[in-house]
Amino acid sequence: MHLNRRQWLGTALSAAAVAAPLSVRAADAWPSRPIRIVVPYPPGGSSDIIARAISQPLSEALGQPVVVDNKPGANGNLGADLVAKSAPDGYTLLLCDVGALAISPSVYTKLAFDPSRDLRGVTMLAYSPHLLVVHPSVKAGNLKELVALSKATDLNFAVTATGSAPHLAGVAVERATGARWVYVPYKGGVQSIQDTVAGQTQVLMNGMLATLPHVQSGKLKLLGVSKATRMPLVGSVPTIAEQGVPGFESGTWQGVRAPRGTPEAVVQRLNRELIAVIRSADIRSRLAGQGAEVVTMAPAEEEQFFNKERARWAQLVKEAGLRIE
């Protein structure tokens, strides 16, 4: 049977109407049930703080419950693996330290997933620098004095998780200054903070969101900030870069990722709603008061950022010879 041009065009349009809108209709129907935000760390850390701050307003914007689900373990890799292997339908999301996730492929020799291949970017949410803190009993008032003390006595350096961004930041400071830390690994930032507050470990680098309250209460002593410029929120405390490590800057980048294959329309909707929530005056002000800066990105920008972080940290991991079976 031969079709004239008008008949052919009508047939083609009908086929397109059947094929293309399948994903569009699925996206239009989304969300139709609760959404789970997996935080791959224990409660109380930077990612958890942000997840709980945005969950209710995001729920209101989407018209469905948004549940925060903590799945800690293996420096966030257990929770990330769970999301990577979830159905790519927009109902299971990962909110984590994107920098830490970018480090994992370089540190873990047997990672059960590939964060670039199995996950895709939705948006960045916030950035907060690392704080270099010590137990108040430590007789050092700045980085130079701390380095000298580390050479004279054993100082236990609390590692939020082996291969985490704070761990590698500590390695970078050690290599740049000649300090000597005794690394003590934990399963999350909250536990490492608790032990440093208790004096079981003496030195810690961790995200500002979770650490600043303990500085403000006097339970930890702040020696340096891992930001390019000083922060009025912590007064006259100098940056680590100012204290003999030129150009040093590190921190925690909280962002949202979804399983690879999640419909583009769903990702774009999530991007818009998450950005609107995190940029709201209430949440922006609340995070600023805790030392976190709202930073948002389009999905493609988050992907680009992730790949750059992965390459950057891979070099330091290689130099440090840090590998975990």
C-alpha positions as CSV (number, residue, x, y, z in Angstrom):
1,M,0.0,0.0,0.0
2,H,1.4,3.4,-1.0
3,L,0.7,6.4,1.2
4,N,0.5,10.0,-0.1
5,R,2.4,12.7,1.8
6,R,-0.6,13.7,3.9
7,Q,-1.3,10.1,4.9
8,W,2.4,9.5,5.7
9,L,2.6,12.6,7.8
10,G,-0.5,11.6,9.8
11,T,0.9,8.1,10.4
12,A,4.2,9.5,11.6
13,L,2.6,11.9,13.9
14,S,0.4,9.2,15.3
15,A,3.4,7.0,16.0
16,A,5.2,9.8,17.7
17,A,2.1,10.5,19.8
18,V,2.3,6.9,21.0
19,A,6.0,6.7,21.7
20,A,7.3,10.1,22.9
21,P,4.5,11.0,25.3
22,L,4.9,7.7,27.2
23,S,7.8,9.3,29.2
24,V,6.1,12.7,29.2
25,R,2.9,11.2,30.6
26,A,4.9,9.3,33.2
27,A,6.6,12.6,34.2
28,D,3.3,14.4,34.3
29,A,1.9,11.8,36.7
30,W,5.0,12.2,38.9
31,P,4.9,12.2,41.9
32,S,2.0,10.0,42.8
33,R,3.4,8.5,45.9
34,P,6.0,9.3,48.7
35,I,9.5,10.3,47.8
36,R,12.5,8.9,49.8
37,I,15.6,11.0,50.3
38,V,18.5,8.6,51.2
39,V,21.2,10.2,53.4
40,P,24.1,7.8,53.4
41,Y,25.4,9.0,56.8
42,P,24.2,8.9,60.4
43,P,21.7,11.5,61.7
44,G,23.1,14.9,62.7
45,G,25.7,15.4,60.0
46,S,25.7,18.1,57.4
47,S,23.8,16.2,54.7
48,D,21.2,15.1,57.3
49,I,20.7,18.6,58.5
50,I,20.0,19.9,55.0
51,A,17.8,16.9,54.1
52,R,15.6,17.5,57.1
53,A,15.5,21.3,56.5
54,I,14.2,20.8,52.9
55,S,12.0,17.7,53.3
56,Q,8.8,19.4,54.6
57,P,8.8,22.4,52.1
58,L,9.7,20.0,49.3
59,S,6.8,17.8,50.3
60,E,4.4,20.8,50.2
61,A,5.7,21.8,46.8
62,L,5.3,18.3,45.3
63,G,2.1,17.4,47.1
64,Q,3.5,14.1,48.4
65,P,5.3,13.1,51.6
66,V,9.1,13.3,51.5
67,V,10.8,10.9,53.8
68,V,14.5,11.2,55.0
69,D,16.1,7.7,55.3
70,N,19.5,7.5,56.9
71,K,21.6,4.6,55.4
72,P,25.1,5.0,56.8
73,G,28.1,2.9,56.1
74,A,31.4,2.7,54.1
75,N,31.8,6.4,53.8
76,G,28.4,6.8,52.3
77,N,28.8,4.1,49.7
78,L,26.2,1.8,51.1
79,G,23.4,4.4,50.8
80,A,24.7,5.6,47.5
81,D,24.7,2.0,46.1
82,L,21.2,1.5,47.3
83,V,20.1,4.6,45.3
84,A,22.2,3.7,42.3
85,K,20.4,0.3,42.1
86,S,16.9,1.7,42.7
87,A,14.3,2.1,40.0
88,P,15.0,5.3,38.0
89,D,11.5,6.8,38.6
90,G,12.2,9.8,40.7
91,Y,11.0,8.3,44.0
92,T,14.4,7.4,45.5
93,L,17.0,10.2,45.7
94,L,20.5,10.5,47.2
95,L,21.4,13.6,49.2
96,C,25.1,13.5,50.2
97,D,28.4,15.1,50.2
98,V,29.0,15.1,46.5
99,G,32.8,15.6,47.0
100,A,33.0,12.5,49.2
101,L,31.1,10.5,46.6
102,A,33.5,11.7,43.9
103,I,36.4,10.5,46.0
104,S,35.1,6.9,46.5
105,P,36.1,5.5,43.1
106,S,39.7,6.4,43.7
107,V,39.8,5.1,47.3
108,Y,37.8,1.9,47.1
109,T,39.2,-0.9,45.0
110,K,35.9,-2.9,45.0
111,L,33.2,-0.3,44.8
112,A,29.9,-2.0,44.0
113,F,28.7,0.8,41.8
114,D,30.1,3.7,39.7
115,P,28.8,7.1,40.8
116,S,29.3,8.5,37.3
117,R,27.7,5.7,35.4
118,D,24.9,4.8,37.8
119,L,23.9,8.1,39.2
120,R,23.1,11.5,37.6
121,G,23.1,15.0,38.9
122,V,20.0,16.9,40.0
123,T,21.4,19.9,41.7
124,M,23.9,21.1,44.2
125,L,22.3,22.6,47.4
126,A,24.9,24.1,49.7
127,Y,28.6,24.4,50.5
128,S,30.3,24.7,53.9
129,P,34.0,24.8,54.5
130,H,35.8,22.4,56.8
131,L,36.8,23.6,60.3
132,L,40.1,22.6,61.8
133,V,39.2,22.1,65.5
134,V,40.9,20.6,68.6
135,H,39.8,19.6,72.0
136,P,40.1,22.6,74.4
137,S,42.9,20.9,76.4
138,V,45.2,20.9,73.3
139,K,47.8,23.6,73.9
140,A,47.9,25.1,70.5
141,G,46.3,28.4,69.4
142,N,47.0,28.1,65.7
143,L,48.0,25.7,63.0
144,K,51.8,26.3,63.4
145,E,51.6,25.5,67.1
146,L,49.5,22.4,66.4
147,V,52.0,21.1,63.8
148,A,54.8,21.6,66.3
149,L,52.9,19.8,69.0
150,S,52.1,16.9,66.7
151,K,55.8,16.3,66.3
152,A,56.4,16.3,70.0
153,T,53.5,14.1,71.1
154,D,50.8,11.8,69.6
155,L,47.7,13.6,68.4
156,N,44.8,11.5,67.4
157,F,43.1,12.9,64.3
158,A,39.4,11.9,64.1
159,V,38.5,10.8,60.6
160,T,34.8,11.1,59.8
161,A,35.2,8.2,57.4
162,T,38.2,6.7,55.7
163,G,38.6,8.3,52.3
164,S,36.2,11.1,53.1
165,A,36.7,14.7,52.1
166,P,37.7,15.7,55.7
167,H,40.1,12.8,55.8
168,L,41.8,13.9,52.6
169,A,41.8,17.5,53.8
170,G,43.7,16.3,56.9
171,V,46.1,14.4,54.7
172,A,46.7,17.5,52.5
173,V,47.4,19.7,55.6
174,E,49.7,17.0,57.0
175,R,51.7,16.8,53.7
176,A,51.9,20.5,53.4
177,T,53.0,21.3,56.9
178,G,54.9,18.2,58.0
179,A,52.4,17.5,60.8
180,R,52.1,14.0,62.2
181,W,48.6,12.8,62.9
182,V,47.5,9.4,64.2
183,Y,44.3,8.8,62.2
184,V,41.3,7.3,64.0
185,P,38.5,6.3,61.6
186,Y,34.8,6.6,62.4
187,K,31.6,5.8,60.5
188,G,30.4,9.4,60.3
189,G,31.0,13.0,61.3
190,V,28.7,12.9,64.4
191,Q,30.7,10.1,66.1
192,S,34.0,11.8,65.3
193,I,32.7,15.1,66.8
194,Q,31.5,13.3,69.9
195,D,34.8,11.6,70.6
196,T,36.8,14.9,70.0
197,V,34.4,16.7,72.4
198,A,35.1,13.9,74.9
199,G,38.9,14.2,74.4
200,Q,39.3,10.7,73.1
201,T,40.6,12.3,69.9
202,Q,42.3,15.6,69.9
203,V,42.1,17.0,66.3
204,L,39.3,17.0,63.8
205,M,38.4,18.5,60.4
206,N,34.8,18.4,59.6
207,G,32.0,20.4,57.8
208,M,31.1,23.7,59.4
209,L,27.3,22.9,59.6
210,A,27.8,20.1,62.0
211,T,30.9,21.4,63.8
212,L,30.2,25.1,64.5
213,P,27.7,24.6,67.3
214,H,30.4,22.8,69.3
215,V,32.8,25.7,68.7
216,Q,30.2,28.2,69.8
217,S,29.5,26.2,73.0
218,G,33.2,26.1,73.8
219,K,33.4,22.3,73.6
220,L,35.8,22.5,70.6
221,K,38.5,25.1,69.9
222,L,38.7,26.5,66.3
223,L,42.2,26.9,64.8
224,G,41.5,27.4,61.1
225,V,38.9,27.5,58.3
226,S,39.4,25.8,55.0
227,K,38.0,28.7,52.9
228,A,39.7,31.1,50.6
229,T,38.6,34.1,52.7
230,R,37.9,34.6,56.4
231,M,34.3,34.2,57.6
232,P,32.8,36.9,59.8
233,L,30.7,34.1,61.5
234,V,33.8,32.9,63.3
235,G,35.4,36.3,64.0
236,S,39.1,36.7,63.4
237,V,40.0,33.0,63.0
238,P,42.4,32.9,60.1
239,T,42.1,30.5,57.1
240,I,44.3,27.5,56.8
241,A,45.7,29.1,53.6
242,E,46.9,32.1,55.7
243,Q,48.6,29.8,58.1
244,G,51.2,28.3,55.7
245,V,49.2,26.3,53.2
246,P,48.8,28.7,50.3
247,G,45.7,28.1,48.2
248,F,44.2,25.5,50.5
249,E,40.5,25.2,50.3
250,S,38.2,22.3,51.0
251,G,34.7,21.7,52.3
252,T,31.5,19.7,52.0
253,W,29.3,20.1,48.9
254,Q,25.8,18.8,49.6
255,G,23.8,17.9,46.5
256,V,21.1,15.6,45.2
257,R,21.7,12.7,42.7
258,A,19.2,10.3,41.2
259,P,19.6,6.9,39.5
260,R,20.8,7.1,36.0
261,G,17.8,6.7,33.6
262,T,15.5,8.9,35.7
263,P,13.2,10.7,33.1
264,E,14.6,14.1,32.2
265,A,11.3,15.8,32.9
266,V,11.3,14.5,36.4
267,V,14.9,15.6,37.0
268,Q,14.1,19.1,35.7
269,R,11.1,19.3,37.9
270,L,13.1,18.2,40.9
271,N,15.8,20.7,40.0
272,R,13.3,23.5,40.0
273,E,11.6,22.6,43.2
274,L,14.8,21.9,45.1
275,I,16.3,25.2,44.1
276,A,13.1,27.1,45.1
277,V,13.1,25.4,48.5
278,I,16.8,25.8,49.3
279,R,16.8,29.5,48.1
280,S,13.8,30.4,50.3
281,A,14.5,33.2,52.7
282,D,13.9,31.0,55.8
283,I,16.2,28.1,54.8
284,R,18.9,30.4,53.3
285,S,19.0,32.4,56.5
286,R,19.0,29.3,58.7
287,L,22.0,27.8,56.8
288,A,23.9,31.0,56.6
289,G,23.7,31.2,60.4
290,Q,25.4,27.8,60.6
291,G,28.1,28.6,58.1
292,A,26.6,27.1,54.9
293,E,26.3,28.9,51.6
294,V,23.4,28.0,49.3
295,V,24.9,26.9,46.0
296,T,22.6,25.6,43.2
297,M,23.3,24.2,39.8
298,A,21.5,22.9,36.7
299,P,21.7,19.1,36.3
300,A,24.4,19.4,33.6
301,E,26.4,21.7,35.8
302,E,26.2,19.4,38.7
303,E,27.5,16.5,36.5
304,Q,30.4,18.7,35.3
305,F,31.2,19.7,38.9
306,F,31.2,16.0,40.0
307,N,33.5,14.9,37.3
308,K,36.0,17.7,38.1
309,E,35.9,16.8,41.8
310,R,36.5,13.1,40.9
311,A,39.6,14.0,38.9
312,R,40.9,16.5,41.5
313,W,40.7,14.1,44.4
314,A,42.0,11.1,42.4
315,Q,45.3,12.9,42.2
316,L,45.6,13.4,45.9
317,V,44.5,9.8,46.6
318,K,47.2,8.6,44.3
319,E,49.9,10.8,45.9
320,A,48.8,9.7,49.4
321,G,48.7,6.0,48.4
322,L,45.3,5.6,50.0
323,R,43.4,2.5,48.9
324,I,40.8,0.4,50.7
325,E,39.8,-3.1,49.8
